[in-house]
Amino acid sequence: MTLAWNRPYVGADKAFAAGVLSPLPRHLLEATFASDKQAYLAMPYWSVAYVGPGPYKLAEFNLGSSVLLSANDDYAFGRPKIAEIEVRFIPDINTVVASLLSGAIDLSMGRGFAVEHALLLRQQWGDGTIEWQPSAWVVAFPQFMNPAHPIVTSLPFRQALLHGTDRQALVDSLEGGLSSIAHFYMSPGEPEFSDVQSAATRYEYDPRKATNLIEGLGYAKAADGIFRDAAGARLSIQVRSNGEPITQTGVIPVASMWTQLGVATEPDVISAQRLADREYLATFPYFRLMRQPASAISLANFHSSAIPSAEARFVGINYARYSNPELDVLIDKTLSEIAYPQRIQNYRESVALMSQNLNMLGQFYDLSFVAKAERLSGIGAVESSFWGIHNWGVK
């Protein structure tokens, strides 16, 4: 397989990484894909008849329950050290925790752990360890296209909201104090982070400064503590969650902090039924709290070409629907620059521009957790990503 880009792209080496492009066996799938798309998705290849070039082969597939994997003797990097691995599907996270504590399972896979689960395991699981690292960031996106109130597009107002948010308190309450404030989109685990972080404008918690900024927009606090304009209308907005556990929970304290500041804020905890409605998601009226990728090349998400507009059938990952030609140029330059020093400079200029204009309000980094039994060795894992499985062993 050959891929061609119309210009240099720094993420090209990750083109075949998990979740990006995964080559599929043409001789098994092409005919059905071409003739019957519905039948294609129901093919046994996706379950009981799966084949691939990885370190393990599918030995058993128990729908909704488990899969049994057996070592692939012909794996390119050698036969795996562990002969069989059983993967169990356990939807209830409390059952996962109990199974780890009892020794019924040795390793967690995928999302689901909340901080309280991790802290419990750290305290009570003598036969294993719990590891964590920032893998995403939680961010409030303003609506830049036809918001329900024009004040959303006011930079001083967005600055006031960030100054009025005690983000360290959010880290302490929602992340157990294990994480940190997100002053910009890039995770501290990214190689570029240390060279780029000083370019971001920081908005420290300062309620008095936040109040002054809103008063500068012509608002004054009434006896109930809520700002009102010259006509007496209350300054009220909404912040919507996005379905992830951390945003379903986090939207409540964020709304409370903004209300305490004097901006009456309704927390809108989105229903599961709404998550498939692209137009509803894209046209949120005020702010949308989301858990988003925090890799360096996630910079591409903020390009105006990624705006989920009506013309694009509301498909796109520039969720704020923010458009800035200067930023577009910087993003294009950054992601096509091969030389590391110049690419870092481009990242810095991009981050500086975004943090000055506050096209998004970073809150904190969300953590991913992996629980590993002490009897295992050589485990490489981050949340739902695993590597070097052929080198895993049992002590």
Secondary structure, DSSP 8 states (H G I E B T S, - for coil): -----SS--TTGGGTTSTTT-----HHHHHHHHHH-HHHHHT-GGGTTT---SSSEEEEEEETTTEEEEEE-TT-TT---SSSEEEEE----HHHHHHHHHHTS-SB--SS---HHHHHHHHHH-TTEEEEEEEEEEEEEEE--SS-SSGGGG-HHHHHHHHHT--HHHHHHHHSTT-S-B-SSSS-TTSTTHHHHGGGS------HHHHHHHHHTTT-EE-TTS-EE-TT--B-EEEEE--SSHHHHHHHHHHHHHHHHHT-EEEEE---GGGGG-HHHHHT-SSEEEEEEE--GGGGGGGSGGG---TTTTT--S-TT----HHHHHHHHHHHT--SHHHHHHHHHHHHHHHHHHTSSEEEEEEEEEEEEETTEES-EEETTEEE-GGG-EE-
